Amino acid sequence: MTKLGFLRLSYEKQDTLLKLLILSMAAVLSFSTRLFAVLRFESVIHEFDPYFNYRTTRFLAEEGFYKFHNWFDDRAWYPLGRIIGGTIYPGLMITSAAIYHVLHFFHITIDIRNVCVFLAPLFSSFTTIVTYHLTKELKDAGAGLLAAAMIAVVPGYISRSVAGSYDNEGIAIFCMLLTYYMWIKAVKTGSIYWAAKCALAYFYMVSSWGGYVFLINLIPLHVLVLMLTGRFSHRIYVAYCTVYCLGTILSMQISFVGFQPVLSSEHMAAFGVFGLCQIHAFVDYLRSKLNPQQFEVLFRSVISLVGFVLLTVGTLLMLTGKISPWTGRFYSLLDPSYAKNNIPIIASVSEHQPTTWSSYYFDLQLLVFMFPGLSALCSKAPFFVRVTICFKISKIPSSLCLFFAYLPCAGQRMMAKHFFLKQSRC
């Protein structure tokens, strides 16, 4: 026994080692469960869009970014052709090409096709790690491990990240959760450092998937709710202003996005909340300098004037076409029958069809039944009210984080109740 004494670890080291082991097993499980297509059909690219993405990635890896950005592909959209640089989100291709060149730098010779095939399973492993850190910020490490283990096998995510399905969603879910994690860190610390990292994660999200518009509307919605509930603070001001300014400038560097962040109606909510942040900060400054009566008169006058000016300018810009209207993606979100009645080409895509009730259980399984009750638990926690309002209306990974953040809390309550009942009977 004395010879093995050096193997004994302290409680903290055992705890860290166990967490690392569970998280590693979740990452390996996430990767391995997505390899069935490779085991059955060999290492091939599936479907039309993934194969187009593979062709563009191969061109990028062989010719370089400059030629890729200016490439006119005469084999796509035949016979018209397609200007690649201005019609795609390049994040997926750049990620694969970067991994390909890094591996070759270390003399690990692997074909670009295999990089594309295994990219989505690889990023699903990264997603488990980000989910752990995200849920750990919301609750604790135990909840993070549960969330990481479950997101590794949840069907709704597996269907978009299997090996050979080389599409934008393969890395976009990772980017979305990474942006959420950085945003929560920025909100909790009020640090420009974390806010800048959140903006960089948002830029990666913009470069990878058109669904970034939902994210840039959820974060402002979170800030707006904090204002309405009286929980707006200097930390929120620093975090949001940094994320919005830096994130907007970075997102405009994507050719396919261009000036949409300042001209499109889908981005106006973020701009409006940014303006409200400045007004809120200015009002707080005036409140500290004026007496209550003077402040009341000035506040009502300024709010009425600013509201009228913004409403007038916004209406004129929309009527003159300077601000483009919402796209069919947003109208379909608000009215599921909109695309079917007005834009048949959107309705023809299966992922734009209204979701059936059965698919909710197929994608979320147990979360369908547990999510409402645990959301009620979250509403009783002040910190959750501040930082997770955006997750309640987000997608599968976010519901997982919310679910497992308070699953241990609910479990502890039930165990405590059972223990005290047992003691009272004795």
CORCOR-V839281 format. One record per residue. N is the residue number from 1. PSI is psi in degrees with one decimal (999 if undefined). NEAR is the number of other C-alpha atoms within 12 Angstrom. Layout:
# CORCOR-V839281
N/PSI/NEAR
N/PSI/NEAR
This chain:
# CORCOR-V839281
1/-36.1/7
2/-30.0/7
3/-27.9/7
4/8.4/8
5/-30.4/9
6/-15.6/9
7/-12.3/11
8/133.5/13
9/153.2/14
10/167.0/12
11/-40.7/10
12/-41.2/11
13/-38.9/13
14/-42.0/14
15/-45.1/15
16/-42.7/16
17/-40.2/15
18/-42.2/18
19/-44.0/27
20/-38.5/21
21/-46.1/16
22/-42.6/26
23/-38.7/35
24/-40.7/23
25/-38.3/24
26/-40.4/34
27/-42.1/34
28/-40.9/27
29/-42.0/27
30/-40.7/36
31/-45.0/32
32/-32.7/26
33/-11.8/30
34/9.3/36
35/4.5/30
36/-38.1/23
37/-36.4/24
38/-41.0/23
39/-30.1/15
40/-39.3/12
41/8.8/14
42/-179.5/17
43/89.8/25
44/160.3/28
45/132.0/31
46/150.3/26
47/171.5/15
48/-51.0/15
49/-46.1/19
50/-34.6/31
51/-36.2/24
52/-42.2/29
53/-36.9/38
54/-41.8/38
55/-44.3/28
56/-36.0/43
57/-41.6/43
58/-40.7/30
59/-41.1/28
60/-42.9/32
61/-32.3/30
62/-36.9/19
63/-19.0/16
64/166.4/20
65/-37.0/24
66/-48.1/15
67/-33.9/19
68/-42.0/28
69/-30.7/28
70/14.7/21
71/130.4/26
72/110.4/21
73/108.9/24
74/-2.0/13
75/-10.3/16
76/148.0/21
77/40.2/14
78/138.6/11
79/6.9/9
80/-35.5/11
81/173.8/14
82/130.5/21
83/109.7/23
84/-45.7/32
85/-33.6/28
86/8.8/21
87/8.4/25
88/162.4/33
89/111.3/37
90/-0.2/39
91/-40.9/37
92/-47.2/40
93/-42.1/43
94/-38.0/35
95/-47.4/37
96/-43.9/41
97/-37.6/36
98/-44.4/26
99/-41.2/29
100/-46.5/30
101/-35.0/25
102/-43.5/18
103/-41.2/17
104/-28.2/17
105/-35.7/12
106/16.6/11
107/33.1/10
108/97.4/14
109/115.5/16
110/140.6/21
111/147.3/24
112/-27.7/36
113/-41.8/35
114/-32.9/29
115/-43.3/39
116/-38.8/46
117/-42.7/37
118/6.7/39
119/-46.7/44
120/-46.2/42
121/-36.1/44
122/-44.7/36
123/-22.3/44
124/-33.7/46
125/-40.9/40
126/-33.8/33
127/-37.9/46
128/-38.0/43
129/-43.7/38
130/-39.0/37
131/-39.1/51
132/-49.3/44
133/-36.8/34
134/-49.6/43
135/-30.5/45
136/-37.3/29
137/-32.8/33
138/-35.9/41
139/-86.4/31
140/-177.8/25
141/-36.1/30
142/-43.7/32
143/-37.0/33
144/-39.7/37
145/-40.4/39
146/-44.2/36
147/-41.3/44
148/-40.6/45
149/-37.1/37
150/-36.8/42
151/-18.2/48
152/-25.6/43
153/5.2/37
154/129.5/33
155/-35.2/26
156/-29.6/27
157/-35.9/36
158/-38.9/37
159/-21.9/28
160/5.7/32
161/26.6/44
162/158.0/42
163/133.1/41
164/-16.7/39
165/80.7/39
166/76.3/43
167/172.0/42
168/-34.7/41
169/-19.0/37
170/-34.8/42
171/-14.2/44
172/-36.2/41
173/-40.3/45
174/-45.3/41
175/-39.1/39
176/-48.1/46
177/-35.3/44
178/-40.4/38
179/-42.3/40
180/-43.6/46
181/-46.3/39
182/-35.4/37
183/-43.2/50
184/-40.5/40
185/-40.6/31
186/-39.1/33
187/-40.5/40
188/-34.2/28
189/-25.7/21
190/27.6/26
191/136.4/26
192/-30.2/29
193/-50.7/21
194/-33.6/30
195/-38.8/36
196/-38.6/32
197/-35.5/29
198/-40.4/41
199/-38.3/39
200/-40.7/31
201/-38.3/36
202/-39.0/46
203/-41.1/39
204/-39.2/35
205/-43.7/40
206/-40.3/44
207/-11.2/40
208/-28.8/36
209/142.2/33
210/-12.8/35
211/2.9/28
212/-21.0/36
213/-29.5/34
214/-37.9/28
215/-42.3/41
216/-7.7/43
217/-26.3/29
218/-41.1/33
219/-47.1/47
220/-34.7/37
221/-39.9/33
222/-47.1/36
223/-39.5/46
224/-41.7/33
225/-38.4/23
226/-37.2/33
227/-45.5/25
228/-28.9/17
229/2.9/15
230/21.2/14
231/12.5/23
232/137.1/29
233/176.9/24
234/-34.4/27
235/-42.8/28
236/-40.3/42
237/-48.9/38
238/-44.3/31
239/-50.1/38
240/-42.0/48
241/-39.8/37
242/-45.6/32
243/-44.2/43
244/-49.0/44
245/-52.7/29
246/-41.5/27
247/-38.9/39
248/-43.9/36
249/-42.8/24
250/-41.0/29
251/-28.5/37
252/-8.1/23
253/-13.9/23
254/122.3/30
255/-38.5/23
256/-25.1/25
257/-49.1/32
258/-128.0/23
259/13.7/21
260/-37.0/29
261/-17.7/33
262/-1.8/26
263/-17.3/25
264/144.2/26
265/-26.4/30
266/-21.5/31
267/-1.7/36
268/-27.8/30
269/-42.1/30
270/-40.8/35
271/-40.0/34
272/-42.2/28
273/-35.2/31
274/-43.1/33
275/-39.3/25
276/-34.6/30
277/-41.6/32
278/-41.6/22
279/-42.2/21
280/-43.2/29
281/-39.7/23
282/-38.7/21
283/-41.3/21
284/-37.3/19
285/-43.9/16
286/-37.3/21
287/-34.1/19
288/-16.2/13
289/-21.7/13
290/159.8/16
291/164.5/14
292/-38.4/13
293/-47.3/13
294/-40.9/15
295/-39.9/21
296/-45.4/16
297/-46.7/16
298/-38.6/20
299/-46.8/25
300/-38.8/15
301/-46.3/14
302/-42.9/20
303/-43.0/21
304/-44.3/14
305/-47.7/14
306/-41.9/20
307/-42.6/19
308/-43.4/14
309/-45.7/14
310/-42.0/20
311/-42.1/16
312/-47.4/14
313/-43.2/16
314/-41.5/26
315/-43.3/18
316/-40.9/15
317/-37.3/20
318/-38.2/19
319/-34.4/13
320/-3.2/12
321/7.7/15
322/-33.4/18
323/117.9/24
324/149.9/23
325/174.6/23
326/150.3/22
327/170.9/23
328/-25.2/25
329/-43.2/29
330/-39.6/25
331/-37.1/23
332/-31.0/25
333/-40.3/19
334/-35.4/14
335/100.7/17
336/-22.5/23
337/-0.5/22
338/-48.5/23
339/-38.4/26
340/-35.4/22
341/-25.1/16
342/-37.2/17
343/86.6/19
344/-30.4/17
345/-31.2/16
346/-41.1/24
347/-23.1/22
348/-16.7/15
349/127.3/14
350/-34.7/14
351/-11.5/16
352/-0.8/25
353/150.5/22
354/139.1/23
355/134.7/17
356/155.7/14
357/-34.6/12
358/-30.8/12
359/-24.2/15
360/-43.8/20
361/-36.2/20
362/-38.1/21
363/-35.8/28
364/-23.6/29
365/-121.7/23
366/-24.7/19
367/-26.8/31
368/-39.9/22
369/-31.1/15
370/-22.0/22
371/-45.1/30
372/-45.0/18
373/-40.5/18
374/-25.8/29
375/-36.4/31
376/-37.6/18
377/-40.2/26
378/-33.7/31
379/-17.5/20
380/-9.9/15
381/120.7/20
382/-39.7/16
383/-37.5/20
384/-36.1/31
385/-34.4/28
386/-37.5/33
387/-8.6/40
388/14.9/40
389/-32.5/32
390/-26.4/32
391/-21.6/38
392/-21.1/28
393/19.9/21
394/-155.6/27
395/-162.4/25
396/-51.5/37
397/-36.0/45
398/-39.4/41
399/-32.5/40
400/-45.5/46
401/-45.2/50
402/-39.9/48
403/-51.0/43
404/-14.1/42
405/-32.1/40
406/4.5/38
407/-45.7/33
408/-36.4/27
409/-45.9/23
410/-39.8/23
411/-41.1/19
412/-39.1/13
413/-43.5/15
414/-40.6/14
415/-40.8/14
416/-41.1/15
417/-42.6/14
418/-39.5/14
419/-45.8/14
420/-34.2/13
421/-39.9/12
422/-40.4/11
423/-37.3/10
424/-32.7/9
425/-34.0/8
426/999/7
